[in-house]
Amino acid sequence: MPGVSSDSARGALVPLSPESPAAAVYPLRHGLKSPISRLSISWSRGNSLRVSVFAAPSSDGSVNDGDGGKVVEVKLGGGDGEISEAHWRRMAYGSVSPFALLQSRKNAVSSLSKMSMNSSPYDGDWWDYIMEYSKDINALLVNQKSASVPVLDDPKSFITKGEEPTSLKAAWELLEMFYAEKPSHSWLPERLVDWLADYDSLFSGTHPTVHSKLVDFQKELVNLQVVEDDPKYWEVMSSALAVGWLNIVVKMLRLHGSYRLDQLSNRETENGLVEAVAVLISKMPRMRLEHEAGKLGECYKAKPDFVKAWEKWRGQINKLDSSAFWFQCAHQQTREGLRSMLQIMLGNANSLCSATYNWIELYISHFLYMRPLTVGLESMYSLAQKSIQLKPMASAHRLMGLIIGILGENTEVVLAECLKGFGPWMVAHAIELLTAGSDHAEMLLHEERQNLGGISIEELHRLVYAQVLSSFPLTWQIAPIYLISCMKHGMVLLQILLSKQPVQDNQLLLKSIEICRLYELHSVTSNIMKIAGVHHWKHGRKGSGVFWLQQARDEYRLNRIALQLFDSVGKTISDESFKQWEGLIQLLGSDSKTAGGLEFLHKYRDFKKSLRQIHDGKATDSARQAVESLISLMKNPSTPQRFWLPLLYDSLKLLNWKERPLLNVSQTNLLLNKLQELSMARLRPDFIESELPPQALNSVRLALGTNLGRAILEE
Amino acid sequence: MAFAESQNPLRVYRIPQSRYIDSVRWLSPVSPSDRFAAIAYFDADTNSPSIEIAYVDPNPQSSSPTLTPQSSWTSPSRISSLRTAHSTPQPLLAAATFSGSLHILASDLINGGVMESEATVSQLGFHSGPVSAVDLREGGIECVSVGEDGRVNLVSFVGDSSKLNYRRIFDSNGLVGYTAVKWASPSEFATGGYGFGIQWWDQRTPGGPVLQFKGNWCQGKTSGIVHSIDIHPSRKHTCLAGGSSGTVFAWDRRAAQQPIVLSGAGTGEAPNSLLSESEVWEVQYDRYTRRSNIGNISSTRILPVMICSEDGILAVIEQGEEPLELLAEPCAINSFDIDRQNPSNVICSLEWESLAILTRS
């Protein structure tokens, strides 16, 4: 029994009870040789767990290979076997636009109905919108690897392989026909017949189905000389007939040996009977709008027309059934097979029951041959219950649970089945259909619930789906679309999501900022920028750091990093490193608001520039400019005190200008005062001594004194 | 037929890839009918980045083009920048990675597009952190790489040494970060960076940029990053740049510090309508022009420009005219490339793991 430990102090906290169902144990290859001292488990991206394994330090203190630790990522679950991760993401991407479009239309409709009190929100174009949404989503569910359609029509192949059906698509189509195609409720039985024809193969995985029997027989057909001697031939045809696959049945009937030219003459009656049944099948009246081209059966839109045709058709079957020709048919299997098919067409309950393999097939056969006029969910539901009683199943397929939920008009069951069988994507998008036309469902799903923390079921499922999207690096960007449709908690979760995004990469950072811009989350933007700024700064990308902090208008941090920058300025702004600084100073711009304490750098650069020009031998004009810069630097409160003496020392040449004093009396006094202040400050313990020759202070003082004298004389 | 085409002059095909596409480029074809593309993928399921050469069949039996992978090269890290050189018989690719390495790949299109790694620079100190952009010189013997670490490196690959040598042209020690680079001539290139700044470099004048276009020309209203630069071979005095806030501007080196804003923020009450407000990820001169040849356009006028943006716009901008939108996708368009030989063909990579191929007629 793994994991049980009486000594909780040793770290095993969760006892596994022996009766808990099969705790699966998976070995984890971490490759560490030494014993493990610590284990840390956390969620990584998506369904991955990050397991950090720490090895115990070896006792003798020597360092071996494999010491330390390893981090292993464990992917949990392979997801839905039907749908690959990539296909799932494609669905997630594709459903964004239909979802967003429907939301904006909903908002428009509801604001319109608020303006004009009398009209119901759900009329006019509403059903078109819902249907468009449903069709758009449905189109995403098509499996990409669809089999190619054979060009030649093989007379012996009656099952055509189209695209690989998926349960997800089957489920969506169920929801679509019951919730989105509201006006077509009377056609529902026939829609279900079509649905089963498309998706019967999905049930084959666990149970025998008409489809699987057909596939098996198709395989055997190659080896059969005389098909009509094989009881399976008749069995399979009856089954296909029971679920209404008329084209397949007629095609199979035509494989009957009596059609062969060499036998036609001596099996004339037999062939006549086969053909009569084939014709009757192809004339079956159906109550539906229309058929796909090439499908057998005759369609009637109006009930009276249908009933008339139906009675006539059954009359013809009865007539054939009681005809004398059967006695002239020598081939026993043909005789019995055809007559049992007639029984199916006449709606013989026993025949239908034995021809079908699960309750849905039986259910469909009842619609076709016993109760073609079934209308209304209530009667459809009771018929389904009856079918389940006749053909109980040990384990139900996820689609069956969904059908029962839909027929039972139980929104909660439908949602639960969607979630259990098809996951959060399905629920988040199916809710739109569920609430489309039913006031009851809308109330149920939109009601704010105490036990859900004050949010509605709809919001809950959207949040869950958004959470799933957020956990994958490629899909997190579409989570905001779903979050903003959540009134209560969406905005807060969106802010958290954006704040948690990595800032290292500019492209990703800008994508996050773009989302902030779209939803006007300015405070989040500036937070992200601050984080990015500090990150870049810490990693030595000073330019990037300053840029982001400037964008965030974060004066506090700009001032802090300014202090650090000044340290390097004092040492490195020499002539050769000037080019490096040039770019940063340009980036700072002249706007002191965004530059923070860095404004000093800008002025310092100007000062250095003019000083250099003096060295280059340019005349008094540059010297004057340098003096201007010096004075404004010394006046400016943002100039750090520790730069005062270096600045003055740099300007010795200006103070001792040969031709005439460059500073007037008041300017000189200002500088002298600063020098005095500096001397006082030197007494304080936190004063930082600049790296200047020891006589620097004295030579500056002397120069200033001389200059003052000259200036007084000149004035 | 011609009528039908004039009715619908633009054909767009979207091809889902099931992998994230970091970058996409056309390769110069061997024969006029062939079309090959180099695609930098990132497979999120397996965490593996790669570059693939794919044959683009413009018109198979089904009406939409198909991509047939020819060869693949596994990269040690995600691709941050991918460029191709056009004038060699065997097209060369330069790929820079987020881990700071540079790879030169050669693809033999005649023999099934086999791709081989010619050389790699990944020494410590080449770049610290990601390489943000590379550009291959036409003719493909030199490559310039820049990063936010402030390094500008020149990589030459003459001879067949598998280990490339690089020369540090400049190192700002992180004080200035570079995010885009483009060759202008065999000795000159332009870089772009923060604050919409552009630097002009000349290898004959070492020690730093010879000319700087001051960022912050929009007076602090909005500032941003240059993501992409293009320089037209016939207009070497003009740098075209695209960046944040939908900004597309040109800097004429002769006209000092005044930008020519083609689109986006900082224009004030400019007449040109705002095409996009988000990041312009890539800009290229659009060589597909419906009117008479380029020579007739005055040299002060900016040639037509194609851009792609974070809000899913692929458009052509002409100075003083309404921009022409080619695509408006629900997701970002991260990169695109115009076919040199046949500029009516454009390939672009979409955020939602797919490629789009456009044919203009």
Interface residues (C-beta under 8 A of the other chain):
Chain A: S84 E85 A86 H87 R89 R90 Y93 V96 S97 Q144 F472 P473 L474 Q477 D505 N506 Q507 L510 K511 E514 R517 H536 H539 G540 R541 K542 G543 S544 F547 Q550 Q551 K579 Q580 W581 E582 G583 L584 Q586 L587 G589 D591 K593 T594
Chain B: P16 S18 R19 Y20 A44 D45 F98 S128 G129 P130 S132 E148 D149 G150 F170 D171 S172 N173 G174 L175 V176 G177 T179 G193 Y194 G195 G197 Q199 G207 G208 P209 Q212 K214 G215 N216 Q219 G220 S223 I225 S244 E277 S278 E279 W281 E310 D311 P330 C331 A332 N334 E351 W352 E353
